[in-house]
């Protein structure tokens, strides 16, 4: 459920038709061609599709559908899908810039702006649609039919291959082409093109090997993989997800380590001892609201992961504020460029420090000591030995399969929340969701439905971050450093974004 408040955009939508009528009345019989055009423009602005009805919103929704289906096919891979969403939104943005008087594209170089009289809403919709469609087909190729059907529903020809830069179809296709081609060798290994990959997409060309074996921990400061259990009840080692992602070329950052945080607390430190105890205490005292928050931020089947979560939140802003296509294209580009680069920065820290998770820390620190903790599905909170402790998570996804420091949820949430705050000029969010605690973790032990409120963007990011500590996936140091890393990426990107849309300096002080 979305809570809304009156905005300037709502008022414009209400009064623009009135202004147009008054304008005609004032001009009377002396109406000139220029005055008629001005009145027509006022009416067009009033009638322009907004919120869920604008074409950019609709294509962002299709991107989320593609992400959810990708999760079902390949299991969660948040690094990979953050790149997909970032590049899809970049293609849309680049196509749109050719219909704006000041904005510059990131990759669509050498294509002229359309003349002012051709910068119509219809032409923008066509260009953005072809850019989104071509990019979606490239990255979520298994669902090409779904995207083709969307084009047909919009009255567009999905078979139009034009690259004629004087047409909106050509601009859209070119925008997608140039994004796709520019990113083909960006280090993501999407096509298995890196030497030694043998054509296997997303093959780890760095040959990362954890210090700790899945069955033996020899260095508690370092990450140890954990077994997952599949639907047939078999244990398996999921490996480390994209351990080379820090080598992916960022979209707007200069380098992956540009904002690398300082080190986490080491074994033997008082800080780490306190933070491990905090993880135990938070889990032992989980309220229904806490459980619901952990599950909401973690997601389950058809998850869109963190980049998708914040694209959904951006869409909530669009419906709240009645966004136009122009506003949505810009907002999605900013938010998803932050998400994409925040993941790259996050992985730089994760792989640089190769840091341990609470799963191993609690087992070592508490071993045979009896603690109160979650006993697993249908068991609730029970007394157990520390060596038997587990996160509040289903067997199929016991613990994220990669190092801990910094938290990905915290980094991406901190960054995207800051991006939305800067974009809207206000920290107010005002969204709330109704959830059933336990639905994604212990379906036979459900609590009554609860309402989770997200008052501001900043609070939403902090709730996402602390949910990972409550769930037992991270210690507080992972969360705090992640939130700050994400915010640094967002402030950097906001300045770059202002340069791209031709508003250098405007609002940049907010990002300092």
C-alpha positions, 0 to 999 in steps of 0.5 A: 500500500502506497501513502501519497501526499500532494505534490507540485506535479499533482497541482500542475496536472490539475491546473494546466488544462485550466491555464490552456483554456484561459489562454485561449479565452484571453487571446480571443479572435487575435490568436496567432499560430505561436499562441496556439502552439503554446496552448497546445503544449499546455494541453499536451503537458496536462494529458501526458501519461504519468506514473504507471502510465508513462512508457518508461515506468512500463519498461522498468516494470518489464525489466523487473519481470526479467530480473525475477525470471532470471532469479528463478532460472539461475538462482539469485545473482545480484551482481549480474542483475544489477549490471543488467538493470544499470545498462538497460536504464542507461540505454533508455537514458541515452535514447532520451537525451536526443530529445532533450535540449541539454542532456548528453548520452553516456554511450550514444555519441555522434547522434544529433539531437532531434529538431525541437519540433520533433521532440514530441512525447510520441517520438520519445516513447518510441525511442525509449521503447526500442532502446529498452526492448533491444537491451532487455533482449540482450540481457534477459534473452530467455524472455525475449517473447515477453518483451516482444509482446510488450512492444506489440501491445504498445503498437510498435514493430519489434522487428524494426531493425532501423539504425537511421538516427533521424528516426526515433526507432533508429535512435532507440536501436542505436542507443541499445547497440552502443551500450551493449557493444561498449560493455562486451569486454567490461570484465563481467565475462557475460559471454565467457569471452575472457581467456580461460573461460572456454565460453562459459558465461560468468566463469571466474577467471581469477581462480579465487579459492577460499582460505577455509575449506567448507568443512574446515576453518583454519583462519576465522578472520576469513570467509568460509563457504557453507553448504546449501540444501536443495529441493531433494534434500541434498547438500551442495557447495554453491561456491563463491558468487562472481568473485571477480566482480571488482574487476568489472568496469564501473559505469560512472566511478573512476575505479572499483576501489575509489571509496574502499572502506577501512578494515573490519574488526579482527578476531580478538578485538573487543569490537568484534566480540560485542558485535557477534553477541549483538547478532545472537541477541537480535536473533533471540529477540526477533519480533514478528515485525523483525522477521517480516523485515528480514524476509522482505529485504532478503526476498524469496522466489522470483526475487529482484535482488537489491538493485531491483528492490530499489527500482521498485522503490523508485517506481513507488516514487513515480506513482506517488509524484505522478512522474512523466516519462522524462522524470522516470528515465532520469530517475531510473538511470541515476538509481540503477547506475548507483546500484550497478557501481555500488555492487562493483565497489562492494565486491572490491571490499568483499574480495579485498578483505575476504572477511568472515561471516557471523555463521562461523564466528558464532560457532567458534566464539560460543561452541558448547555454550548454551544460547537462545536462538532460532532452531530452524523451520517450525522450531521457533526460538530454542536453547542450543549450543553455539556451534549449532547456531544458524541465520534466520534463513531457509535451508536452500539459502542458509547464508550468502555465498561470498565474503561478508565485509561490506554488506551488499544490502547496506551498500546498495540500499545506502546508495540508492536511498541517497540517490532518491533523496538527492533526485527528489530533493526530499528524504520523505518516502511514505511507503508501507507494506503488509507482510506475513512474518515467516512466509519465506522462512517457516511457512508452517509457523506464521505470525499475524500480518504486520505493517512495515512502514518506510517513512524516509529513504534514509530510514529505509536504507538503514532498515535494510541494513539492520535487517541483515544483522537481525537475520544473522548474515552480517555483523554491525561493522559490515552494515555501517561501512556498507551504508557509508560506501553506498552513500559515497557512490551516490553523491559521486554519481549525482554530480556526474548525473547533473553534468550529463543532464546539463545542470552542472552545479544545480543541486550539487551542494546537496551531494557534498 
